[in-house]
Amino acid sequence: MKFIVIRNEKSVGDVADKAYKGLSAGARKKAEKALLRANPGLKSIESAGSGFIVRVPAIKDGEVADRRTIVDPVNDITNDLTEGLQAFESSLTNKFSAAEVRRREIAEKLKAASKDLNDQTHGKSVAKELKKHMTDSVKLHGKRKKHGLDALKKLQKTASIFDR
């Protein structure tokens, strides 16, 4: 079922004209009755007021709802979700890039420290541990980035399913 939002319509007939295109006089009466059945609040359209959400039922006689004025809540939610996921992807990419820069800076300091350690007693074993730590850090960073982006892509794919 589709929906429209009342803006400045003054009668149920105006709502029918907004919801359906190309209505004949007889079809307009059917559309008005269908709208009133689906939306009892339209009986007093003045009290419904601007912003009232109207259910637009399908009517017979082949009249087609005017899709330009119909609000599709699923589509709106899908668009909001898609935009949010794109913003999150950008944020996630920036965070991983910043983390990579910090990791490289720390790696440079650790390399310099391991060179100094090689000259000291038991320094080689400590330098070896530092090198292992740096290698493990690179692998872990890569895994986290891959898992995060994979999960994001799955969410984006799921959101695209709702896009009609």
C-alpha positions as CSV (number, residue, x, y, z in Angstrom):
1,M,0.0,0.0,0.0
2,K,1.2,3.5,-0.8
3,F,0.8,6.7,1.2
4,I,0.6,10.4,0.5
5,V,0.9,13.4,2.9
6,I,-1.8,16.1,3.0
7,R,-0.5,19.5,2.4
8,N,-3.2,22.0,1.5
9,E,-6.0,19.8,0.2
10,K,-9.4,21.1,1.2
11,S,-11.6,18.0,0.4
12,V,-11.5,14.3,-0.1
13,G,-11.8,15.0,-3.8
14,D,-8.6,17.0,-3.7
15,V,-6.9,14.2,-2.0
16,A,-8.2,11.7,-4.6
17,D,-6.9,14.0,-7.4
18,K,-3.5,14.1,-5.7
19,A,-3.4,10.3,-5.1
20,Y,-4.6,9.2,-8.5
21,K,-4.1,10.6,-12.0
22,G,-6.6,10.8,-14.8
23,L,-9.8,10.1,-12.8
24,S,-13.1,10.3,-14.6
25,A,-16.1,11.6,-12.5
26,G,-17.3,8.0,-11.7
27,A,-13.8,6.8,-10.9
28,R,-13.3,9.9,-8.7
29,K,-16.3,9.0,-6.6
30,K,-14.9,5.4,-6.2
31,A,-11.5,6.8,-5.2
32,E,-13.1,9.1,-2.6
33,K,-15.0,6.2,-1.1
34,A,-11.9,3.9,-1.1
35,L,-9.9,6.7,0.5
36,L,-12.5,7.2,3.2
37,R,-12.7,3.5,3.9
38,A,-9.0,3.3,4.3
39,N,-8.7,6.6,6.2
40,P,-11.7,7.3,8.5
41,G,-9.9,10.4,9.7
42,L,-10.5,12.1,6.3
43,K,-14.2,12.5,7.1
44,S,-13.3,15.7,8.8
45,I,-10.4,16.8,6.6
46,E,-10.1,20.1,8.4
47,S,-9.2,18.3,11.6
48,A,-6.8,16.0,9.8
49,G,-4.7,19.0,8.7
50,S,-1.4,19.4,7.0
51,G,1.0,16.5,7.4
52,F,-1.8,13.9,7.8
53,I,-0.6,10.6,6.2
54,V,-3.2,9.1,3.9
55,R,-3.2,5.4,2.9
56,V,-3.8,5.1,-0.8
57,P,-5.6,1.9,-1.6
58,A,-5.6,0.4,-5.1
59,I,-8.9,1.1,-6.9
60,K,-10.5,-0.7,-9.8
61,D,-11.1,0.6,-13.3
62,G,-7.3,0.7,-14.0
63,E,-6.7,4.1,-12.4
64,V,-3.0,4.3,-11.4
65,A,-1.8,6.1,-8.4
66,D,0.3,9.1,-9.2
67,R,3.7,8.0,-8.0
68,R,5.2,11.5,-8.0
69,T,3.2,12.5,-5.0
70,I,3.2,9.2,-3.1
71,V,5.4,8.8,0.0
72,D,6.9,5.3,0.2
73,P,8.1,4.8,3.8
74,V,10.2,1.8,2.9
75,N,11.9,3.8,0.2
76,D,12.5,6.7,2.7
77,I,14.0,4.4,5.3
78,T,16.1,2.6,2.7
79,N,17.5,6.0,1.5
80,D,18.2,7.1,5.0
81,L,19.9,3.7,5.8
82,T,21.9,3.9,2.6
83,E,23.1,7.4,3.3
84,G,24.0,6.5,6.8
85,L,26.0,3.5,5.7
86,Q,27.8,5.6,3.1
87,A,28.7,8.1,5.8
88,F,29.8,5.2,8.1
89,E,32.0,3.8,5.3
90,S,33.7,7.1,4.8
91,S,34.2,7.4,8.6
92,L,35.5,3.9,8.9
93,T,37.9,4.4,6.0
94,N,39.2,7.6,7.6
95,K,39.7,5.9,10.9
96,F,41.6,3.0,9.4
97,S,43.8,5.4,7.4
98,A,44.6,7.4,10.6
99,A,45.3,4.1,12.5
100,E,47.7,3.0,9.7
101,V,49.5,6.3,9.9
102,R,49.9,6.0,13.7
103,R,51.0,2.4,13.3
104,R,53.7,3.4,10.8
105,E,55.0,6.1,13.1
106,I,55.2,3.7,16.0
107,A,56.9,1.1,13.8
108,E,59.6,3.6,12.8
109,K,60.2,4.3,16.5
110,L,60.3,0.6,17.3
111,K,62.8,0.0,14.5
112,A,65.1,2.7,15.8
113,A,64.8,1.2,19.3
114,S,65.5,-2.3,18.1
115,K,68.7,-1.1,16.4
116,D,69.8,0.4,19.7
117,L,68.9,-2.8,21.5
118,N,71.1,-5.0,19.2
119,D,74.2,-3.4,20.9
120,Q,73.1,-4.3,24.4
121,T,73.2,-7.7,26.2
122,H,70.0,-9.7,25.5
123,G,69.1,-6.9,23.2
124,K,68.8,-9.2,20.2
125,S,66.0,-11.3,21.7
126,V,64.1,-8.1,22.7
127,A,64.6,-6.7,19.2
128,K,63.3,-10.0,17.8
129,E,60.2,-9.7,20.0
130,L,59.7,-6.1,18.8
131,K,59.9,-7.2,15.2
132,K,57.4,-10.0,15.8
133,H,55.1,-7.5,17.6
134,M,55.2,-5.2,14.6
135,T,54.5,-8.0,12.1
136,D,51.6,-9.2,14.2
137,S,50.3,-5.6,14.5
138,V,50.2,-5.2,10.7
139,K,48.4,-8.5,10.3
140,L,45.8,-7.7,13.0
141,H,45.2,-4.2,11.5
142,G,44.6,-5.8,8.1
143,K,42.2,-8.4,9.5
144,R,40.2,-5.8,11.4
145,K,40.0,-3.5,8.4
146,K,38.9,-6.4,6.2
147,H,36.3,-7.7,8.6
148,G,34.9,-4.2,9.2
149,L,34.6,-3.4,5.5
150,D,33.2,-6.8,4.7
151,A,30.5,-6.4,7.4
152,L,29.7,-2.9,6.0
153,K,29.4,-4.2,2.4
154,K,27.0,-6.9,3.7
155,L,24.9,-4.2,5.3
156,Q,24.9,-2.1,2.2
157,K,23.9,-5.2,0.1
158,T,21.0,-5.8,2.5
159,A,19.9,-2.2,2.3
160,S,20.0,-2.3,-1.5
161,I,17.5,-5.2,-1.4
162,F,14.9,-2.9,0.1
163,D,15.5,-0.3,-2.7
164,R,12.7,-0.7,-5.1
